């Protein structure tokens, strides 16, 4: 299968942000849960202090633990925010670099080939560990042991029929027994 894909800055931005949101979902969700735990534990500590049940010292411990969790939560939010800003800067830099180019994406039995503006990338299927479809619009291809996708293909780039052909092609590949495709 061979696809000629003109670079679309809006689509590139959309699919990259979707992939980042997908990859960061667990971290963001865990941070929200951490914040809920911090509020609950601090509230229990405050209730111990005002209840007069003779467990005021336990209340101080609960408040200290809750504040510690809240500080960790704030650090997580700051880290997530910094990484998102950094990713947006990188996305904009890539858009400036690749605007007005056309890429050729080719799926063969041996590898995935992508060529654009004098740059050729060949990713062997032997090194591909899995793929994932997100939001029914994009395919993330994972290579080697990388936790981040090496390639993102959007349905809008290759049409619905081409996208279905790509999914079928990927499902028919002989995947490593320990790294089956996840759809």
Buried (B, 14 or more C-beta within 10 A) or exposed (E): EEBEBEBBBEBBBBBBBBBBEBBBEEEEEEBEEBBEBBBEBBEBBBEBBEEEEEBEEBBEEBBEBBBEBBEBBBEBBEEBEEEBEEBBEEBEEBBEEBEEEEBEBBBEEEBBBBBBEEEEBEBEBEBBBBBBBBEEBBBBBBBEEEEEBBBBBBBBBBEEEBBEBBBEBBEEEEBEEEEEBEE
